[in-house]
Amino acid sequence: MEEAGGKKAFKKMLLTRCQQEFEEEIPTKIAKAIEGVEDKEEQDYHSKIVKKKYLGHMRFIGELYKVDMIKNDIMLWCLKTLLQDFEEEKVECFAQLMTTIGYSLEQHSAALLQAGKPNASEDLKELWKSANSLVEGSSGQPVSNRIKFMLLDLKELKQNGWVKRREEESAKTIEQIHKDVAREEARSARKNSMRHLGRRVSSGDLREKPDEEGFVKVMRSSSSSMLSRSVSESGPPLPPKSNTLRRSTSYSVPQQSDKQEKSQQKPARKVLSLDECEKKTKNCLKEYFVGGDSDDAVLTLEEIVAVGTAGSIERGSKVVEAGILLVLEMKEEHVQKFLALLTRAVEEGKMEKKSSAQGLNDPLEFLRDIEIDAPLAGSLLCGFIAELLRKEILEFSFFLGTPEYFRRDGQAARFAATVLKKLELGETKIQEHLKTIETLMTDDDKKQHQTPQLLLESV
């Protein structure tokens, strides 16, 4: 009881001190700091220290809010107060505080709105309206370019899902530095391997490509040339093959049948390179998303993959890869549309199931990089994979064959657990798949969650 009472007393003292620091005006703080100081440079120095401390205090208040020590309505009141009387220092504090709590504040306000309490969402809209008026100059207040750019950066941060494009630099341990170096080396190695793979694909196939009409020109080999030379040197030249054939068959088959047979021969099927597959897939999906026909889209995918010809699994995996990388930066409706096309193509035998597993390798490996510009990419990819598992296009064990970087640094176990939770399976099936998750768990995962069951419960 004494320990609980002590915690409550400390919390009350902490919040009271925070309130006092917040309510005290910056000019008052500066006046106290420079009291008795006559040197101009010294005054500027102390003023900057005060402003820096106040900005740090704003961030501290934001962190308290994020751990539920300060209520939602109090934070909205603080933000509103900072914009109420226009002062550049307070607007800067508003930007700092909103940067810290913006995501949490929006989530809490949205939850209250769903619960039938719209006040928080309305107050939040008014705050953004006031901030926009300062940027646009419609507030009637003279705003410096520094503050305008600060608010524009804040607006961009909101549009990007509150994910910063660059992580804030802070002191790192030796272990963290070693991990960063290893991660950067692995990323460079992956990029180089992908570049070399593209070269091998483009230059590795030495067979002659079909011409525009679908025919392949057969080149005479050096051995046959030498044979013909040896024959010509040792004896008289042989009569042309075509004349001999024509004479031997002139009594049984009309000469016109030769022409008919040639005209009836089907041209060789043109096979696309992986780069062409990627480009054609993206064009097909973009056209389909703006109102195209699903039958036409599936037919295009069938032509790209060309099931039954050499390399169809690789071409199919490129279709899956290109499609996923495209839709992860779009809306959920586009993800669902591509999922429907892919499912139909597999069910109708126009794409092999193996292509789906292979096509997920790059999206999973580069997921963290993708999430910098598309914060919802992880959630969308989880849902996409869950649907493929439901339709038995994928098996849950495919996670064991995912790229090493994803399994080591991409939180593969947590990702797989999130997918498993979306499937809503029975207890027997869950226990089977938990073995896969246990295999994926890293040492860090096992420190945080001793068993895969605990990891599953945490997501």
C-alpha positions as MATLAB code, in Angstrom:
seq = 'MEEAGGKKAFKKMLLTRCQQEFEEEIPTKIAKAIEGVEDKEEQDYHSKIVKKKYLGHMRFIGELYKVDMIKNDIMLWCLKTLLQDFEEEKVECFAQLMTTIGYSLEQHSAALLQAGKPNASEDLKELWKSANSLVEGSSGQPVSNRIKFMLLDLKELKQNGWVKRREEESAKTIEQIHKDVAREEARSARKNSMRHLGRRVSSGDLREKPDEEGFVKVMRSSSSSMLSRSVSESGPPLPPKSNTLRRSTSYSVPQQSDKQEKSQQKPARKVLSLDECEKKTKNCLKEYFVGGDSDDAVLTLEEIVAVGTAGSIERGSKVVEAGILLVLEMKEEHVQKFLALLTRAVEEGKMEKKSSAQGLNDPLEFLRDIEIDAPLAGSLLCGFIAELLRKEILEFSFFLGTPEYFRRDGQAARFAATVLKKLELGETKIQEHLKTIETLMTDDDKKQHQTPQLLLESV';
ca = [
       0.000    0.000    0.000;
       2.838    2.385    0.884;
       4.508    1.641   -2.453;
       1.250    2.316   -4.333;
       0.712    5.524   -2.386;
       4.261    6.627   -3.141;
       3.736    6.086   -6.866;
       0.547    8.148   -6.820;
       2.262   10.960   -4.907;
       5.183   10.969   -7.337;
       2.831   11.017  -10.323;
       0.917   13.952   -8.837;
       4.129   15.888   -8.141;
       5.428   15.167  -11.639;
       2.252   16.313  -13.375;
       2.013   19.419  -11.177;
       5.585   20.391  -12.059;
       4.890   19.773  -15.749;
       1.817   21.999  -15.574;
       3.771   24.784  -13.885;
       6.544   24.606  -16.481;
       4.015   24.628  -19.306;
       1.975   27.562  -18.003;
       4.968   29.788  -17.312;
       5.488   32.101  -20.294;
       8.710   31.840  -22.269;
       9.461   35.608  -22.008;
       9.141   35.316  -18.219;
      11.581   32.404  -18.185;
      14.027   34.326  -20.365;
      13.756   37.413  -18.150;
      14.662   35.322  -15.104;
      17.559   33.670  -16.927;
      19.165   36.933  -18.110;
      18.542   38.884  -14.933;
      21.754   40.754  -14.078;
      23.415   39.807  -17.391;
      24.469   42.856  -19.402;
      26.456   41.316  -22.257;
      24.268   40.932  -25.380;
      25.869   37.674  -26.524;
      25.479   36.215  -23.043;
      21.797   37.172  -23.029;
      21.280   35.478  -26.404;
      23.027   32.380  -25.118;
      20.757   32.114  -22.049;
      17.678   32.802  -24.180;
      18.538   29.919  -26.486;
      19.086   27.619  -23.503;
      15.635   28.512  -22.131;
      13.955   27.875  -25.484;
      15.780   24.572  -25.909;
      14.725   23.434  -22.430;
      11.127   24.404  -23.136;
      11.139   22.371  -26.364;
      12.558   19.436  -24.437;
       9.810   19.893  -21.868;
       7.192   19.695  -24.643;
       8.649   16.412  -25.794;
       8.704   15.094  -22.235;
       5.016   15.957  -21.814;
       4.319   14.130  -25.072;
       6.119   11.017  -23.851;
       4.064   11.088  -20.637;
       0.914   11.186  -22.751;
       2.083    8.195  -24.800;
       2.342    6.089  -21.619;
      -1.162    7.186  -20.517;
      -0.021    9.475  -17.698;
      -1.785   12.483  -19.239;
      -5.337   12.416  -20.585;
      -6.351   13.046  -24.182;
      -8.392   16.197  -23.474;
      -5.514   17.758  -21.518;
      -3.152   17.295  -24.462;
      -5.663   18.864  -26.835;
      -5.970   21.816  -24.452;
      -2.161   22.184  -24.375;
      -1.933   22.174  -28.174;
      -4.781   24.660  -28.465;
      -3.108   26.962  -25.930;
       0.151   26.944  -27.896;
      -1.636   28.209  -31.025;
      -4.041   30.577  -29.262;
      -1.867   33.703  -29.074;
       0.533   33.689  -31.987;
       4.128   33.514  -30.813;
       6.787   31.820  -32.891;
       8.284   30.080  -29.864;
       4.906   28.579  -28.963;
       4.210   27.498  -32.553;
       7.582   25.753  -32.530;
       6.549   24.030  -29.294;
       3.279   23.012  -30.961;
       5.238   21.406  -33.811;
       7.537   19.586  -31.375;
       4.663   18.313  -29.246;
       2.579   17.237  -32.257;
       5.590   15.429  -33.733;
       5.868   13.432  -30.519;
       2.205   12.561  -29.958;
       0.534   13.064  -33.350;
       0.041    9.379  -34.155;
      -1.211    8.444  -30.662;
      -3.463   11.494  -30.527;
      -5.123   10.633  -33.836;
      -5.624    7.007  -32.806;
      -7.194    7.939  -29.453;
      -9.417   10.593  -31.022;
     -10.607    8.134  -33.681;
     -11.402    5.556  -30.983;
     -13.416    8.135  -29.039;
     -15.282    9.067  -32.221;
     -16.279    5.441  -32.773;
     -17.461    5.332  -29.170;
     -19.806    8.249  -29.876;
     -17.575   11.003  -28.450;
     -16.725   13.326  -31.358;
     -15.297   16.251  -29.352;
     -11.667   15.115  -29.560;
     -11.799   14.619  -33.341;
     -13.442   18.014  -33.828;
     -10.819   19.736  -31.656;
      -8.067   18.003  -33.613;
      -9.540   19.224  -36.910;
      -9.609   22.780  -35.569;
      -5.955   22.518  -34.575;
      -4.940   21.478  -38.083;
      -7.121   24.204  -39.533;
      -5.294   26.792  -37.415;
      -1.898   25.373  -38.393;
      -2.818   25.435  -42.100;
      -3.966   29.050  -41.841;
      -0.518   30.007  -40.527;
       1.145   28.266  -43.474;
      -1.207   29.766  -46.062;
      -1.059   33.247  -44.513;
      -4.831   33.471  -44.035;
      -4.514   33.979  -40.268;
      -3.448   37.606  -40.677;
      -0.317   36.994  -38.608;
       3.176   37.588  -40.072;
       4.822   34.152  -40.057;
       8.518   33.617  -40.750;
       9.632   31.128  -43.388;
      11.282   29.025  -40.692;
       7.955   28.446  -38.948;
       6.152   27.854  -42.257;
       8.619   25.148  -43.266;
       8.386   23.636  -39.802;
       4.595   23.345  -40.101;
       4.894   22.018  -43.663;
       7.251   19.305  -42.408;
       4.730   18.468  -39.695;
       1.947   18.237  -42.281;
       4.075   15.944  -44.468;
       4.828   13.780  -41.442;
       1.090   13.386  -40.833;
       0.480   12.464  -44.483;
       3.210    9.806  -44.252;
       1.473    8.143  -41.315;
       3.713    9.799  -38.688;
       6.750    7.851  -39.888;
       9.879    9.971  -40.143;
      11.892    9.625  -43.330;
      15.085    9.759  -41.300;
      15.540    8.278  -37.864;
      16.709   10.679  -35.198;
      20.373   10.199  -34.386;
      21.158    9.318  -30.794;
      23.990    7.721  -28.866;
      24.423    4.049  -29.766;
      26.034    1.139  -27.999;
      28.906   -0.795  -29.599;
      26.513   -3.705  -30.174;
      24.049   -1.444  -32.017;
      26.855   -0.052  -34.198;
      27.983   -3.574  -35.120;
      24.393   -4.520  -35.993;
      23.993   -1.411  -38.160;
      27.221   -2.173  -40.032;
      26.206   -5.805  -40.581;
      22.749   -4.725  -41.767;
      24.228   -2.214  -44.213;
      26.682   -4.782  -45.580;
      23.871   -7.310  -46.019;
      21.746   -4.722  -47.810;
      24.602   -3.861  -50.193;
      25.211   -7.546  -50.870;
      21.516   -8.071  -51.670;
      21.486   -5.160  -54.098;
      24.619   -6.443  -55.845;
      23.230   -9.966  -56.090;
      19.989   -8.649  -57.572;
      21.985   -6.603  -60.098;
      24.089   -9.633  -61.105;
      20.964  -11.782  -61.296;
      19.421   -9.324  -63.745;
      22.551   -9.488  -65.892;
      22.571  -13.289  -65.877;
      18.934  -13.397  -66.872;
      19.426  -10.921  -69.717;
      22.646  -12.446  -71.062;
      22.523  -16.074  -69.907;
      20.122  -17.383  -72.565;
      22.208  -17.701  -75.731;
      19.454  -19.232  -77.825;
      18.275  -17.241  -80.787;
      15.156  -15.165  -80.039;
      12.065  -15.609  -82.259;
      11.513  -12.894  -84.870;
       8.348  -10.764  -85.111;
       6.467  -13.565  -86.893;
       7.456  -16.105  -84.265;
      10.068  -18.049  -86.301;
      13.534  -18.901  -85.053;
      16.458  -18.621  -87.430;
      18.681  -21.727  -87.157;
      22.349  -20.886  -87.523;
      24.656  -23.376  -89.257;
      27.220  -24.725  -86.807;
      30.942  -24.745  -87.481;
      31.052  -28.558  -87.523;
      28.467  -28.771  -90.306;
      30.383  -26.151  -92.282;
      33.582  -28.169  -92.015;
      31.726  -31.308  -93.051;
      30.356  -29.620  -96.160;
      33.818  -28.368  -97.033;
      35.345  -31.818  -96.656;
      32.651  -33.348  -98.833;
      33.113  -30.716 -101.539;
      36.860  -31.263 -101.538;
      36.656  -35.061 -101.751;
      34.031  -35.408 -104.429;
      31.500  -33.720 -106.671;
      28.896  -31.517 -105.060;
      25.638  -33.126 -104.035;
      22.445  -31.941 -105.688;
      20.298  -29.502 -103.701;
      18.197  -31.180 -101.036;
      14.999  -29.409 -102.008;
      15.137  -30.641 -105.620;
      15.781  -34.236 -104.547;
      12.890  -34.122 -102.097;
      10.596  -32.568 -104.658;
      11.410  -35.257 -107.254;
      10.966  -38.123 -104.792;
       7.543  -36.936 -103.658;
       6.193  -35.502 -106.883;
       4.181  -38.639 -107.701;
       2.567  -39.002 -104.251;
       2.004  -35.470 -102.866;
       1.251  -32.322 -104.859;
       3.800  -29.520 -104.557;
       1.072  -27.199 -103.240;
       0.750  -29.305 -100.070;
       4.224  -28.113  -99.018;
       2.985  -24.532  -98.965;
      -0.210  -25.485  -97.106;
       1.804  -27.374  -94.491;
       4.065  -24.365  -93.943;
       1.100  -22.038  -93.613;
      -0.497  -24.357  -91.048;
       2.630  -24.449  -88.839;
       2.086  -22.419  -85.635;
       4.707  -19.783  -84.852;
       6.866  -20.360  -81.762;
       5.436  -18.807  -78.591;
       7.257  -15.629  -77.632;
       8.622  -15.685  -74.084;
       9.144  -12.433  -72.168;
      12.223  -11.534  -70.163;
      11.804  -10.887  -66.426;
      12.164   -7.130  -66.951;
       9.427   -7.249  -69.595;
       7.240   -9.302  -67.227;
       7.597   -6.665  -64.519;
       6.821   -3.769  -66.844;
       3.854   -5.485  -68.491;
       2.407   -6.564  -65.119;
       2.480   -3.013  -63.746;
       0.880   -1.593  -66.894;
      -1.804   -4.289  -66.795;
      -2.672   -3.604  -63.148;
      -2.707    0.177  -63.532;
      -5.118   -0.145  -66.446;
      -7.272   -2.608  -64.514;
      -7.415   -0.388  -61.418;
      -8.908    2.526  -63.373;
     -11.840    0.495  -64.635;
     -10.386   -2.277  -66.755;
     -12.012   -5.662  -67.351;
     -10.953   -8.534  -65.078;
     -11.143  -11.069  -67.931;
      -8.713   -9.005  -69.998;
      -6.397   -8.615  -67.008;
      -6.307  -12.376  -66.336;
      -5.687  -13.027  -70.040;
      -2.741  -10.607  -69.967;
      -1.280  -12.356  -66.921;
      -1.663  -15.682  -68.719;
       0.280  -14.342  -71.712;
       3.022  -12.995  -69.443;
       3.499  -16.235  -67.488;
       3.069  -18.675  -70.414;
       2.504  -21.774  -68.272;
       3.970  -24.887  -69.878;
       7.057  -23.180  -71.264;
      10.505  -23.056  -69.685;
      10.828  -20.444  -66.926;
       7.088  -20.033  -66.302;
       7.515  -20.255  -62.504;
      10.120  -17.462  -62.556;
       7.901  -15.300  -64.765;
       4.945  -15.972  -62.473;
       6.989  -15.011  -59.417;
       7.967  -11.760  -61.151;
       4.252  -11.043  -61.735;
       3.525  -11.616  -58.027;
       6.538   -9.557  -56.924;
       5.815   -6.615  -59.246;
       2.123   -6.608  -58.338;
       2.706   -6.658  -54.580;
       5.392   -3.969  -54.659;
       2.984   -1.802  -56.655;
      -0.132   -2.220  -54.487;
       1.655   -1.952  -51.122;
       2.035    1.765  -51.801;
      -1.613    2.111  -52.850;
      -4.974    1.664  -51.122;
      -6.369   -1.546  -49.651;
      -8.945   -1.811  -52.453;
      -6.089   -2.134  -54.959;
      -4.525   -4.884  -52.843;
      -7.837   -6.768  -52.877;
      -8.221   -6.361  -56.645;
      -4.760   -7.751  -57.320;
      -5.414  -10.579  -54.857;
      -8.598  -11.489  -56.762;
      -6.723  -11.549  -60.092;
      -3.892  -13.647  -58.679;
      -6.284  -16.131  -57.063;
      -8.255  -16.530  -60.258;
      -5.110  -17.006  -62.354;
      -3.888  -19.794  -60.047;
      -7.283  -21.502  -59.797;
      -7.667  -21.490  -63.594;
      -4.185  -22.971  -64.080;
      -2.732  -19.850  -65.668;
      -0.056  -19.533  -62.992;
       1.708  -22.118  -60.800;
       1.300  -22.021  -57.015;
       5.085  -22.064  -56.566;
       5.249  -18.630  -58.171;
       3.352  -17.071  -55.259;
       5.879  -18.188  -52.637;
       8.859  -17.089  -54.750;
       7.247  -13.767  -55.626;
       6.916  -12.839  -51.940;
      10.675  -12.995  -51.278;
      11.586   -9.434  -52.281;
       8.506   -7.754  -50.718;
       9.299   -9.480  -47.405;
      13.038   -8.787  -47.585;
      12.593   -5.082  -48.311;
       9.458   -4.578  -46.187;
      11.194   -2.312  -43.662;
      12.435   -0.049  -46.454;
       8.980    0.015  -48.051;
       7.349    0.979  -44.734;
       9.379    4.207  -44.639;
       7.251    5.605  -47.478;
       4.206    3.344  -46.993;
       3.603    2.809  -43.242;
       0.634    0.485  -43.851;
       2.621   -1.854  -46.106;
       3.261   -4.394  -43.334;
      -0.407   -4.649  -42.410;
      -1.477   -4.914  -46.065;
       1.084   -7.636  -46.771;
      -0.056   -9.587  -43.692;
      -3.631   -9.555  -44.975;
      -2.514  -10.495  -48.494;
      -0.562  -13.534  -47.293;
      -3.379  -14.581  -44.952;
      -5.810  -14.693  -47.903;
      -3.384  -16.777  -49.984;
      -3.143  -19.213  -47.064;
      -6.929  -19.397  -46.739;
      -7.249  -20.259  -50.426;
      -4.452  -22.871  -50.038;
      -2.284  -21.129  -52.622;
       0.420  -20.907  -49.943;
       1.383  -23.191  -47.074;
       2.273  -21.694  -43.701;
       5.655  -23.407  -43.805;
       6.661  -21.144  -46.714;
       7.911  -18.688  -44.045;
      10.823  -21.062  -43.418;
      12.046  -20.469  -46.972;
      11.879  -16.676  -46.878;
      15.090  -14.613  -47.321;
      17.662  -14.791  -44.534;
      17.612  -11.039  -43.917;
      13.851  -11.111  -43.299;
      14.181  -14.063  -40.905;
      17.108  -12.479  -39.058;
      16.258   -8.753  -38.883;
      12.753   -8.432  -40.304;
      10.866   -9.748  -37.252;
       9.726  -12.798  -39.218;
       8.318  -14.580  -36.157;
       6.128  -11.615  -35.185;
       5.016  -11.158  -38.797;
       4.081  -14.850  -39.098;
       2.252  -14.675  -35.751;
       0.235  -11.693  -37.002;
      -0.701  -13.631  -40.146;
      -1.681  -16.653  -38.031;
      -3.929  -14.506  -35.871;
      -5.698  -13.156  -38.972;
      -6.470  -16.718  -40.104;
      -8.624  -17.414  -37.002;
      -7.954  -21.160  -37.092;
      -8.857  -23.901  -34.643;
      -6.562  -24.847  -31.773;
      -5.146  -27.937  -33.527;
      -4.067  -25.991  -36.605;
      -2.667  -23.181  -34.468;
      -0.453  -25.626  -32.568;
       0.891  -26.995  -35.872;
       1.802  -23.522  -37.123;
       3.334  -22.492  -33.789;
       6.180  -24.906  -34.567;
       7.002  -22.819  -37.639;
       6.901  -19.617  -35.577;
       9.184  -21.190  -32.967;
      11.728  -21.968  -35.709;
      11.551  -18.348  -36.887;
      12.083  -16.863  -33.415;
      15.449  -15.151  -32.926;
      17.329  -14.935  -29.621;
      15.833  -11.472  -29.049;
      12.336  -12.869  -29.669;
      12.946  -15.618  -27.107;
      14.136  -13.088  -24.533;
      10.922  -11.088  -24.889;
       8.582  -14.084  -25.302;
       9.674  -17.427  -23.920;
       7.283  -19.442  -26.105;
       5.663  -18.944  -29.537;
       2.289  -19.037  -27.784;
       3.218  -15.951  -25.746;
       4.445  -14.241  -28.903;
       1.128  -15.000  -30.616;
      -0.789  -13.560  -27.675;
       1.268  -10.354  -27.801;
       0.351   -9.403  -31.376;
];
